[in-house]
Amino acid sequence: MNFYFEAVNVLDKLDAKRGSIKGVLASVAEKNRKRTAALVIETLKYKQVLSEVIDAAHLLKEEKKITSRNLALVLVHDLLLARGIQAGEGPIKQAVLRHRTRLQSEFTRVKIKRGAKSNDELAQTDDARAAAIPRYIRVNRTCWSSKEALKCFQEQGYELGDPMSSNKAFRKDGHIPDLFAFHPCVRFTEDSLYLSGKIILQDKASCFPAHVLAPPSSDRAVVIDATAAPGNKTSHLCAIMQNKGKLFAFERDRKRFSTLKTMLSKAHCSNVEAVNADFLTTSPEDPKYGNVTHILLDPSCSGSGIVNRLDHLLDNEQENDGDSERLNKLAAFQLKMIRHAMTFPSVQRIVYSTCSVHAIENEHVVRQAIKTEEAITGRFRLGRKSDVLPTWHRRGIPDEMDNSTDAESVIRCLPGEDGTNGFFVSLFVRTQDVDIERSIKDTGKRKAEDDGGGEGQRAARRKRKKQRS
């Protein structure tokens, strides 16, 4: 039964909105992940129907051994839609089997009521927006080049063209180096290129944060990824850095930390030090992080921008995505992350990103962050449009920012319109101290006067001093 309990644990986390389907499944041990994922996804596809059958059969009311609806869902799914419950003859299995005839009868009645000729017709249909998102493949620059990958793709039978027009067409992305777009139906999960870490499956918008942060490829570079698991953005940073310098990857959750380490190993990231700790508990005064110049922040968010091929299954089950109390708590946490990052003494660039479409988590957080004591003391401002994917067409919402210039400094992605999931990216940069600059200019001006005919002025100052004395 452990397999079923693992699936129930995943469903419970999804009910609690603790991540996307893909993200929560990433925390499952790799040896169990594929089987657990299959059961979770199939159960979600039929969740409405299964819940109706379970309620009509009074399963939860009559069987106290079935301790939760999610446990009933996975067991009844396998009883009615798979090869039966895959477990020993224990009390939980027997509790379900006692109601087999009633469950099968109610299931048949639902099919008739919905006019379904097959079980497949009862499954929840795909999100049309997800079907409009290409399959993005990022070439892992730590292993090989885009030129080599292009040749390899062509040798596999793919041809350059519109990826949405044919499952054999692909093209190089116009915004992110090393990114290619394929038809949505193309699968690479069993391909040797993916299994060896030479390609990374990563949505285009998810590539924006590392690209905008733009850490240097230098042996002296020191970078932090504050919320690193499952590791796609971390591996992207590593590739941009060409495996040079030091990249600290923080992840506080133990299971997700294990997933992160597996990903980093697979992606051949040799400059990364994975840290199983909460970034917020890390002291900026720790000498270990004294030379950190670049920080990537992609903290927990509502995930309201995610419309991938799985999360549409949650749409009918989640409460109002704009629940103000929940969003306010998330925004407070997100702002706290930015403020903490700004206290690192050597940091020069901070990217803050979310996979949310809500202004309260995006423009509002940025608007508040730039006015905080940490931002003022640290001399942080928003990066200029020229530093934040200037060719990307969709910018921030002007009405949600203090001015239109600030809105132009951030970027948004909208699912269904931009060929990506929903996303938001902003950049904070530390500026030079204006007073110091003025002081330097004034010093230079005085020196020029002293060197070029300033004797008269010096004499006048001596005369005034003598008169005062």
C-alpha positions in Angstrom: 0.0 0.0 0.0 3.0 2.3 0.3 2.7 3.2 -3.4 -0.8 4.4 -2.9 0.1 6.4 0.2 2.8 8.1 -1.8 0.2 9.1 -4.4 -2.2 10.3 -1.7 0.6 12.4 -0.3 1.1 14.1 -3.6 -2.6 14.7 -4.0 -2.8 16.2 -0.5 0.0 18.7 -1.3 -1.8 19.7 -4.5 -5.0 20.2 -2.5 -3.0 22.4 -0.1 -1.7 24.4 -3.2 1.9 23.6 -2.3 3.1 23.6 -5.9 2.3 22.6 -9.4 1.8 18.9 -10.4 5.2 18.8 -11.9 6.9 20.5 -9.0 5.3 18.3 -6.3 6.0 15.1 -8.3 9.7 16.2 -8.5 9.9 15.7 -4.7 9.0 12.0 -5.0 11.9 9.6 -4.8 13.2 9.0 -8.4 12.8 5.2 -8.1 9.0 5.7 -7.4 8.4 8.8 -9.4 7.3 7.4 -12.8 4.7 5.0 -11.3 3.4 7.6 -8.8 3.1 10.2 -11.5 1.1 8.0 -13.7 -1.4 7.2 -10.9 -1.7 10.8 -9.8 -2.2 12.2 -13.3 -4.7 9.5 -14.3 -6.6 9.9 -11.0 -6.8 13.7 -11.6 -8.1 13.2 -15.1 -11.1 11.2 -13.7 -11.4 13.0 -10.4 -14.8 14.4 -10.9 -16.3 11.2 -12.1 -14.6 9.1 -9.4 -15.8 11.5 -6.6 -19.3 11.2 -7.9 -19.1 7.4 -7.9 -17.5 7.3 -4.4 -20.3 9.5 -2.9 -23.1 7.6 -4.6 -21.7 4.3 -3.2 -21.3 5.8 0.3 -17.8 4.4 0.5 -16.3 7.0 2.9 -19.4 6.9 5.2 -19.4 3.1 5.5 -15.7 2.3 5.6 -13.7 3.9 8.4 -10.5 2.3 7.1 -10.6 4.6 4.1 -9.3 7.6 6.0 -9.4 10.3 3.2 -11.1 11.1 -0.1 -7.7 11.0 -1.9 -7.0 7.5 -0.6 -10.5 6.5 -1.9 -9.8 8.2 -5.2 -6.5 6.3 -6.0 -7.9 2.9 -4.9 -11.2 3.3 -6.8 -9.3 4.5 -9.8 -7.3 1.3 -10.0 -10.3 -0.8 -9.2 -12.5 0.7 -12.0 -10.0 2.1 -14.6 -6.8 0.0 -14.3 -5.9 -3.6 -13.6 -7.2 -3.6 -10.1 -5.8 -2.5 -6.7 -2.0 -3.4 -6.7 -1.6 -4.4 -3.1 -1.7 -7.3 -0.7 -5.0 -8.5 0.8 -5.0 -6.0 3.7 -7.9 -4.4 5.5 -7.8 -1.2 3.3 -8.0 -3.1 0.1 -10.8 -5.4 1.4 -12.7 -2.3 2.5 -12.9 -1.2 -1.1 -13.5 -4.6 -2.5 -16.6 -5.0 -0.3 -18.2 -2.2 -2.4 -17.0 -3.4 -5.8 -20.4 -4.2 -7.2 -21.9 -0.9 -6.1 -19.0 1.1 -7.3 -19.1 -0.6 -10.8 -22.8 0.0 -10.9 -22.5 3.7 -10.1 -19.7 4.1 -12.6 -21.8 2.6 -15.4 -24.7 4.9 -14.4 -22.4 8.0 -14.7 -21.2 6.9 -18.2 -24.8 6.6 -19.3 -25.8 9.9 -17.8 -22.9 11.7 -19.6 -23.4 9.8 -22.9 -19.9 8.4 -22.8 -19.3 5.4 -25.1 -15.8 4.8 -23.6 -13.9 5.6 -20.4 -11.7 8.0 -22.2 -14.7 10.2 -22.9 -15.0 10.7 -19.1 -11.5 12.1 -18.7 -11.0 15.9 -18.3 -9.9 17.5 -21.6 -6.6 19.4 -22.1 -6.2 23.1 -21.6 -6.2 24.7 -25.1 -3.6 27.2 -24.0 -1.2 24.4 -23.1 -1.6 22.9 -26.5 -0.4 26.3 -28.0 2.9 26.1 -26.1 5.8 24.5 -28.0 8.0 21.9 -26.5 11.0 23.9 -25.5 14.5 22.2 -25.4 17.4 24.0 -23.9 20.8 22.8 -25.1 23.0 22.2 -22.1 26.1 24.3 -22.9 28.2 22.5 -20.3 28.1 19.4 -22.6 28.0 20.7 -26.1 27.1 23.6 -28.4 23.9 24.6 -30.1 25.6 24.1 -33.4 26.3 20.5 -32.5 22.7 20.0 -31.2 21.2 21.5 -34.4 23.1 19.0 -36.5 22.0 16.2 -34.2 18.3 17.2 -34.3 18.5 17.2 -38.1 20.1 13.8 -38.2 17.1 12.6 -36.1 14.8 13.7 -38.9 13.7 17.2 -37.7 13.7 20.1 -40.1 13.9 23.8 -39.5 10.5 25.4 -39.7 7.4 26.4 -37.8 7.2 23.9 -34.8 3.5 24.3 -34.5 2.9 23.2 -38.1 4.5 19.8 -38.0 5.8 17.4 -35.4 9.0 17.2 -37.4 9.6 21.0 -37.5 11.7 22.9 -35.0 13.4 26.3 -34.8 15.9 28.2 -32.7 14.4 30.7 -30.3 14.8 34.4 -31.0 15.3 35.5 -27.4 17.2 32.8 -25.4 20.5 31.4 -26.7 20.7 27.6 -26.8 16.8 27.3 -26.8 14.9 25.4 -29.4 11.1 25.0 -30.0 9.5 21.7 -31.1 5.9 20.7 -31.7 4.0 20.2 -28.4 3.5 16.5 -29.0 7.2 15.8 -29.3 8.6 13.7 -26.4 12.2 13.7 -25.3 11.9 12.1 -21.9 13.2 8.7 -23.2 15.8 10.3 -25.6 19.4 9.6 -24.9 20.1 13.4 -25.2 17.8 14.0 -22.3 18.9 11.0 -20.2 22.5 12.1 -20.6 21.9 15.7 -19.6 22.8 17.2 -23.0 19.3 18.8 -23.3 17.1 20.2 -20.6 13.3 20.4 -20.9 12.5 23.9 -19.8 9.7 26.3 -20.7 10.9 29.5 -22.5 9.7 31.9 -19.8 11.5 29.8 -17.2 14.7 30.6 -19.0 14.2 34.4 -18.7 15.4 34.8 -15.1 18.9 33.3 -15.5 19.3 35.1 -18.9 18.4 38.5 -17.4 20.6 37.9 -14.3 23.5 37.3 -16.7 26.2 36.2 -14.3 29.8 36.4 -15.6 31.7 33.4 -16.8 34.7 34.1 -14.6 36.6 32.1 -12.1 36.0 34.9 -9.6 32.2 34.9 -10.1 30.1 34.1 -7.0 26.3 33.6 -7.5 23.3 32.5 -5.4 20.2 30.7 -6.6 18.0 31.2 -3.5 15.3 28.7 -4.3 16.9 26.2 -6.6 14.9 22.9 -6.8 14.2 21.2 -9.0 17.3 22.7 -10.7 16.4 23.9 -14.2 17.2 27.5 -13.5 20.3 26.5 -11.5 21.6 24.4 -14.4 20.9 27.4 -16.8 23.0 29.7 -14.6 25.7 27.1 -14.5 25.7 26.9 -18.3 25.9 30.7 -18.6 28.8 30.8 -16.2 30.4 28.0 -18.3 30.9 26.0 -15.1 33.3 28.7 -13.7 33.3 30.5 -10.4 31.0 29.4 -7.6 27.2 28.9 -7.7 25.4 28.3 -4.3 22.1 26.6 -4.8 19.7 26.8 -1.8 16.8 24.4 -1.1 15.4 24.0 2.3 13.1 21.0 1.7 15.0 17.7 2.1 13.2 15.8 -0.6 13.4 18.6 -3.1 17.1 19.0 -2.2 17.7 15.4 -3.2 15.9 16.1 -6.5 18.1 19.2 -7.0 21.3 17.2 -6.5 20.2 14.6 -8.9 19.4 17.3 -11.5 22.8 19.0 -11.0 24.7 15.8 -11.4 22.7 14.9 -14.5 23.4 18.4 -16.0 27.2 18.1 -15.3 27.2 21.2 -13.1 30.7 21.2 -11.4 30.7 24.7 -10.1 27.6 24.4 -8.0 27.5 23.9 -4.2 24.0 22.7 -3.2 23.0 24.0 0.2 20.2 22.3 2.2 19.1 25.4 4.0 16.6 28.2 4.0 18.1 31.2 2.1 16.4 33.6 4.6 18.4 32.1 7.5 21.7 32.7 5.7 23.7 35.5 7.1 24.9 38.1 4.6 27.9 38.6 7.0 29.0 35.0 6.5 32.5 35.3 4.8 31.5 32.4 2.5 29.0 34.7 0.8 30.9 38.0 1.1 31.7 38.1 -2.6 28.3 37.2 -4.0 27.5 39.6 -6.8 24.4 38.0 -8.4 21.3 36.5 -6.8 18.4 34.7 -8.5 15.1 34.8 -6.6 12.3 32.6 -7.8 10.3 32.1 -4.6 7.1 30.3 -3.9 4.1 31.9 -5.7 0.5 31.1 -6.6 1.6 29.4 -9.8 -1.4 31.1 -11.5 0.6 31.4 -14.7 1.2 27.7 -15.2 -1.0 26.2 -17.8 1.2 23.3 -18.8 0.0 19.9 -20.0 -0.8 18.8 -16.4 -2.0 21.6 -14.2 -5.2 22.2 -16.1 -6.3 19.1 -14.2 -6.4 21.2 -11.0 -8.5 24.0 -12.4 -11.9 22.7 -11.3 -10.6 21.8 -7.9 -8.8 24.9 -6.8 -10.5 27.7 -5.0 -10.5 31.2 -6.5 -7.0 31.8 -7.8 -7.2 35.4 -6.7 -7.9 34.6 -3.0 -6.6 37.9 -1.4 -5.5 36.5 1.9 -3.3 33.8 0.3 -1.9 36.2 -2.2 -1.1 38.8 0.4 0.8 36.2 2.4 2.8 35.1 -0.6 3.6 38.7 -1.5 4.8 39.4 2.0 7.1 36.4 1.8 8.3 37.4 -1.7 9.1 40.9 -0.5 11.0 39.5 2.4 13.2 37.5 0.1 14.1 40.5 -2.0 14.9 42.6 1.1 17.1 39.9 2.4 19.0 39.6 -0.9 19.6 43.3 -0.9 21.6 43.0 2.4 24.4 41.0 0.9 27.3 43.4 0.8 28.7 42.7 -2.6 25.6 41.9 -4.6 25.2 44.0 -7.8 22.3 42.3 -9.6 19.1 40.6 -8.2 16.5 39.0 -10.4 13.1 38.5 -8.9 10.7 36.3 -10.9 7.4 34.4 -10.4 5.2 32.1 -12.5 2.2 34.2 -11.4 -0.1 36.5 -13.4 -1.3 38.4 -10.4 0.0 42.0 -10.0 0.0 41.6 -6.2 2.8 39.1 -6.5 4.6 41.0 -9.4 4.4 44.7 -9.9 3.2 45.4 -6.4 6.1 43.5 -4.8 8.6 45.2 -7.0 7.0 48.6 -6.3 7.3 48.1 -2.6 10.8 46.6 -2.7 12.3 49.6 -4.4 11.1 51.8 -1.6 12.4 49.7 1.3 15.1 50.7 3.6 17.3 48.0 2.2 16.9 49.3 -1.4 17.5 52.9 -0.3 20.5 52.1 1.9 21.9 49.7 -0.7 21.3 52.1 -3.6 19.2 49.6 -5.6 17.0 50.6 -8.5 15.1 48.7 -11.2 17.2 47.6 -14.1 16.6 49.6 -17.3 14.6 48.1 -20.2 17.8 47.7 -22.1 19.0 45.2 -19.5 15.8 43.2 -19.2 15.1 41.4 -22.5 14.5 44.7 -24.5 13.2 42.9 -27.5 10.4 41.1 -25.5 7.1 42.8 -26.4 5.1 42.4 -23.2 6.2 44.6 -20.3 4.7 45.4 -16.9 1.3 46.8 -16.3 1.7 50.7 -16.1 -1.3 51.1 -13.8 0.2 48.7 -11.3 3.5 50.6 -11.1 4.4 54.0 -9.9 5.3 55.2 -13.5 5.5 53.9 -17.0 9.3 53.8 -17.0 9.2 51.3 -14.2 6.6 49.3 -16.0 8.8 49.1 -19.1 11.6 47.8 -16.8 9.9 44.5 -16.1 8.5 41.8 -18.3 5.5 39.6 -18.4 4.4 36.5 -20.3 0.8 35.5 -20.8 -0.3 31.9 -21.5 -2.4 31.5 -24.6 -0.8 34.6 -26.2 3.0 34.4 -25.9 3.6 30.7 -26.5 4.8 30.3 -22.9 3.4 29.8 -19.4 2.6 32.9 -17.5 5.6 34.6 -16.0 7.1 37.8 -14.5 10.7 38.9 -14.3 12.3 42.0 -12.8 15.9 43.1 -12.2 17.3 45.2 -9.4 20.8 46.7 -9.8 23.0 48.5 -7.3 23.9 52.0 -8.5 27.0 54.1 -7.8 26.7 56.5 -4.9 25.8 59.9 -6.4 27.5 61.8 -3.5 30.7 59.8 -4.0 30.6 60.6 -7.7 30.1 64.3 -7.0 32.9 64.2 -4.5 35.2 62.7 -7.0 34.2 65.3 -9.6 34.7 68.1 -7.1 38.1 66.8 -6.1 39.1 66.7 -9.8 37.8 70.2 -10.3 39.8 71.5 -7.3 42.9 69.7 -8.5 42.5 71.3 -12.0 42.2 74.7 -10.4 45.3 74.1 -8.3 47.3 72.9 -11.3 46.1 75.6 -13.7 46.2 79.2 -12.3 44.5 78.6 -9.0 47.2 80.5 -7.0 45.0 83.6 -6.9 42.2 81.7 -5.3 44.5 80.1 -2.8 45.9 83.6 -1.9 42.4 85.0 -1.4 41.6 82.1 1.0 44.8 82.8 3.0 43.9 86.5 3.1 40.4 85.8 4.5 41.9 83.4 7.1 44.4 86.0 8.2 41.6 88.7 8.5 39.5 86.3 10.7 42.5 85.7 13.0 
